[in-house]
Amino acid sequence: KPTVLKNGDWLLPVGLWRDNTNVPNVKFDAEELEPYTIEMLTHDLGDERGSNVYRSTDQGKSFERIGQVRISGTRVDEHMIVERGDGSLWMLLRNTGGIAQSISTDGGRTWSDGSLYLHGRMFRNKRFFIRRLNSGALLMVRNNSPDGKRSHMTAFVSDDDGATWKGGLLLDERESSYPDGIQAEDGTLFIIYDHQRYTLNRAGKRGVGSVQIAVFGEEDIRAGKPVTDKVRLHQVVTQLQDTDDTSGASGK
């Protein structure tokens, strides 16, 4: 998601993936493509590979690449940026060691050397969601399973720009990943995510294949439990049909 700064600039995080050996992360199935086609589609993006920042000063009509972060252990960047109270920019990135961070004090042009903000298996290599709320607090939604699994999707708030986090509203204890969301004008929060997004994964495990939505308020997060009438959890938005289903449900 782009971040709109106080000065009106839009900053769009665009990750051009790289693997841990710093070579292009491009994989093609040789059985489906001819060798010359693979060669044509494979490009070394060079210095553009990394956690890039693009800026628009005309509300999205045009963008220019102004900065980049490269942190060891980052492959699937999925980075997000928030503007802090002191005017600095705080970037968080998905990392194999946890959630990594970098800071810019010049509008996103240059960034500090990266470091791990949240370290350990509970945090590593998972997509999170962060944004500024209407109240001024920061919202973070992430997996919160001690064993490092993609489960226990939980919402937290911070009143000190990420130095500490409060509350902890459990949105979904099941397998869940890739949260994203918005806040309505009345303060209601809508977080969308997937629950077992496969009907059959690479390991042959059966899944639900659904997209879910959680509805709640900031008060619920701070209490760590539902305390308002806004709360609606485990709501199915859409669900894949399992085409391999032989139980007779193929006409649904």
C-alpha positions as CSV (number, residue, x, y, z in Angstrom):
1,K,0.0,0.0,0.0
2,P,1.2,3.5,-0.7
3,T,1.9,5.8,2.3
4,V,0.7,9.4,2.0
5,L,3.1,11.8,3.8
6,K,2.1,14.9,5.6
7,N,3.5,17.0,2.7
8,G,1.2,15.2,0.2
9,D,3.8,12.9,-1.4
10,W,2.8,9.3,-2.0
11,L,5.5,6.6,-1.3
12,L,4.9,3.2,-2.9
13,P,7.0,0.2,-1.7
14,V,8.0,-2.0,-4.6
15,G,10.1,-5.0,-3.9
16,L,12.2,-6.5,-6.7
17,W,12.9,-9.9,-5.2
18,R,16.4,-11.3,-4.7
19,D,17.4,-14.6,-3.0
20,N,19.9,-15.0,-0.2
21,T,22.8,-15.4,-2.7
22,N,21.9,-12.0,-4.3
23,V,21.1,-13.4,-7.7
24,P,17.9,-12.9,-9.7
25,N,15.0,-14.8,-8.1
26,V,13.6,-16.2,-11.4
27,K,12.4,-19.7,-11.8
28,F,10.7,-21.2,-14.9
29,D,9.5,-24.7,-15.6
30,A,11.6,-26.0,-18.5
31,E,8.9,-28.5,-19.4
32,E,6.4,-25.7,-20.1
33,L,8.7,-23.1,-21.9
34,E,11.2,-23.4,-24.7
35,P,14.8,-22.6,-23.8
36,Y,14.9,-19.5,-25.9
37,T,11.7,-18.3,-24.2
38,I,13.3,-18.7,-20.8
39,E,16.3,-16.8,-21.9
40,M,14.1,-14.0,-23.2
41,L,12.2,-13.7,-20.0
42,T,15.2,-13.9,-17.6
43,H,16.8,-10.6,-16.8
44,D,19.3,-9.5,-14.2
45,L,17.7,-6.4,-12.7
46,G,21.0,-5.4,-11.2
47,D,20.9,-2.5,-8.7
48,E,17.1,-2.3,-8.9
49,R,16.8,-5.6,-6.9
50,G,15.9,-4.7,-3.4
51,S,13.2,-3.0,-1.2
52,N,12.6,0.0,-3.4
53,V,10.7,3.2,-2.7
54,Y,8.8,5.0,-5.5
55,R,7.5,8.5,-5.0
56,S,4.6,10.4,-6.6
57,T,4.2,14.1,-6.2
58,D,1.1,14.3,-8.5
59,Q,-1.2,11.9,-6.6
60,G,-0.3,8.8,-8.6
61,K,-0.1,10.2,-12.1
62,S,3.6,9.5,-12.3
63,F,6.2,7.8,-10.0
64,E,9.9,7.9,-9.7
65,R,12.2,5.5,-7.8
66,I,14.0,7.6,-5.1
67,G,15.4,5.1,-2.7
68,Q,16.2,1.5,-1.7
69,V,16.9,-0.7,1.3
70,R,18.9,-3.9,1.2
71,I,18.9,-6.0,4.3
72,S,20.6,-9.4,4.5
73,G,18.1,-12.3,4.7
74,T,15.4,-10.4,2.8
75,R,14.1,-12.2,-0.2
76,V,10.3,-11.7,-0.3
77,D,10.3,-8.0,0.8
78,E,6.6,-7.2,1.2
79,H,7.8,-4.0,3.0
80,M,5.6,-1.2,4.3
81,I,6.3,2.4,5.3
82,V,4.8,4.6,8.0
83,E,5.6,8.3,8.8
84,R,6.5,8.7,12.4
85,G,5.7,11.7,14.7
86,D,9.2,13.2,14.3
87,G,8.8,13.2,10.5
88,S,11.1,10.2,9.9
89,L,10.0,7.3,7.8
90,W,10.0,3.8,9.2
91,M,10.2,0.8,6.9
92,L,9.4,-2.7,8.1
93,L,10.3,-5.7,5.9
94,R,9.6,-9.4,5.9
95,N,12.9,-11.2,6.7
96,T,14.2,-14.7,7.3
97,G,15.3,-13.6,10.8
98,G,12.1,-11.8,11.8
99,I,10.7,-8.4,10.9
100,A,13.5,-6.1,9.7
101,Q,13.5,-2.3,9.8
102,S,15.2,0.8,8.3
103,I,14.8,4.5,8.8
104,S,14.9,7.5,6.5
105,T,15.1,11.1,7.6
106,D,15.1,12.7,4.1
107,G,11.8,11.7,2.7
108,G,12.7,8.2,1.6
109,R,15.8,9.0,-0.5
110,T,18.4,7.4,1.8
111,W,17.9,4.7,4.5
112,S,19.8,3.5,7.5
113,D,21.6,0.2,7.6
114,G,18.9,-2.5,8.2
115,S,18.5,-4.3,11.5
116,L,16.0,-6.8,13.0
117,Y,13.2,-5.1,14.7
118,L,11.4,-8.2,15.9
119,H,13.6,-11.3,16.0
120,G,12.8,-15.0,16.3
121,R,10.6,-17.8,14.8
122,M,7.4,-16.1,15.9
123,F,8.0,-13.2,13.5
124,R,10.3,-14.5,10.7
125,N,9.4,-14.8,7.1
126,K,5.7,-13.9,7.3
127,R,3.7,-11.1,5.8
128,F,2.5,-8.5,8.3
129,F,0.3,-5.3,8.0
130,I,0.9,-1.9,9.6
131,R,-0.8,1.4,9.2
132,R,-1.6,4.6,11.1
133,L,-5.1,4.7,12.6
134,N,-7.5,7.6,12.8
135,S,-6.6,8.0,16.5
136,G,-2.9,8.5,15.7
137,A,-1.9,5.1,17.0
138,L,-0.2,2.5,14.9
139,L,-1.9,-0.8,14.1
140,M,0.0,-4.0,13.4
141,V,-1.6,-7.3,12.4
142,R,0.7,-10.3,12.3
143,N,0.9,-14.0,13.1
144,N,1.5,-14.5,16.8
145,S,2.1,-18.3,17.1
146,P,5.0,-19.1,19.4
147,D,5.9,-22.2,17.3
148,G,6.4,-20.0,14.2
149,K,3.4,-21.3,12.3
150,R,1.2,-19.1,10.2
151,S,-1.6,-19.0,12.7
152,H,-3.0,-16.9,15.5
153,M,-3.6,-13.8,13.4
154,T,-3.5,-11.0,16.0
155,A,-3.9,-7.2,16.1
156,F,-1.8,-4.9,18.2
157,V,-1.6,-1.1,18.7
158,S,1.2,1.2,19.6
159,D,1.1,4.8,21.0
160,D,4.8,5.4,20.7
161,D,5.5,4.8,17.1
162,G,6.4,1.1,17.5
163,A,8.6,1.3,20.6
164,T,6.0,-0.8,22.5
165,W,2.8,-2.6,21.5
166,K,-0.4,-3.0,23.5
167,G,-3.5,-5.2,23.6
168,G,-3.6,-8.2,21.3
169,L,-6.9,-9.1,19.8
170,L,-6.9,-12.6,18.4
171,L,-8.6,-12.5,15.0
172,D,-8.1,-16.1,14.0
173,E,-6.4,-19.0,15.8
174,R,-6.4,-21.1,12.6
175,E,-3.9,-21.2,9.8
176,S,-4.0,-17.7,8.4
177,S,-1.7,-15.4,6.5
178,Y,-1.3,-12.2,4.4
179,P,-3.3,-9.6,6.4
180,D,-4.3,-6.3,4.9
181,G,-7.0,-3.8,5.8
182,I,-8.6,-0.4,6.0
183,Q,-10.3,1.8,8.6
184,A,-13.7,3.4,8.1
185,E,-14.5,7.0,9.1
186,D,-16.3,5.7,12.2
187,G,-13.2,3.9,13.3
188,T,-14.3,0.4,12.4
189,L,-11.4,-1.8,11.2
190,F,-11.7,-4.3,8.4
191,I,-8.8,-6.8,8.1
192,I,-8.8,-9.3,5.2
193,Y,-6.6,-12.3,5.1
194,D,-6.5,-15.9,3.8
195,H,-7.3,-19.1,5.6
196,Q,-5.6,-22.2,4.1
197,R,-5.5,-20.4,0.7
198,Y,-5.0,-23.8,-1.1
199,T,-7.4,-26.6,-1.7
200,L,-4.4,-28.9,-2.2
201,N,-0.9,-27.7,-1.5
202,R,2.4,-28.9,-2.8
203,A,2.7,-31.4,0.0
204,G,-0.6,-32.9,-0.8
205,K,-2.3,-31.3,2.2
206,R,-6.0,-30.5,1.8
207,G,-7.0,-26.9,2.6
208,V,-10.0,-24.6,2.8
209,G,-9.0,-22.2,0.1
210,S,-10.8,-19.2,1.6
211,V,-10.4,-15.4,2.0
212,Q,-11.7,-14.2,5.4
213,I,-12.5,-10.8,6.9
214,A,-12.3,-9.7,10.5
215,V,-14.3,-6.6,11.7
216,F,-13.5,-4.8,15.0
217,G,-12.5,-1.6,16.7
218,E,-9.4,-0.1,18.3
219,E,-11.1,-0.5,21.7
220,D,-11.2,-4.3,21.1
221,I,-7.5,-4.4,20.4
222,R,-6.6,-2.5,23.5
223,A,-8.8,-4.8,25.7
224,G,-7.4,-7.9,24.1
225,K,-10.9,-9.2,23.6
226,P,-14.2,-8.2,22.0
227,V,-15.7,-5.3,24.0
228,T,-17.7,-3.5,21.3
229,D,-20.6,-4.6,19.1
230,K,-18.4,-4.1,16.0
231,V,-16.6,-7.4,16.4
232,R,-17.3,-10.0,13.7
233,L,-14.6,-12.7,13.2
234,H,-14.2,-15.8,10.9
235,Q,-16.3,-14.2,8.2
236,V,-15.9,-15.9,4.8
237,V,-15.5,-13.5,1.8
238,T,-15.0,-16.1,-0.8
239,Q,-13.9,-19.7,-1.1
240,L,-12.3,-21.8,-3.8
241,Q,-14.1,-24.8,-5.1
242,D,-12.0,-28.0,-4.8
243,T,-12.1,-29.4,-8.4
244,D,-10.6,-32.7,-7.2
245,D,-13.5,-33.2,-4.8
246,T,-15.0,-36.6,-5.4
247,S,-17.6,-36.5,-2.6
248,G,-20.4,-35.6,-4.9
249,A,-20.3,-31.8,-4.2
250,S,-19.1,-30.9,-7.7
251,G,-22.3,-29.1,-8.7
252,K,-22.1,-26.4,-6.0
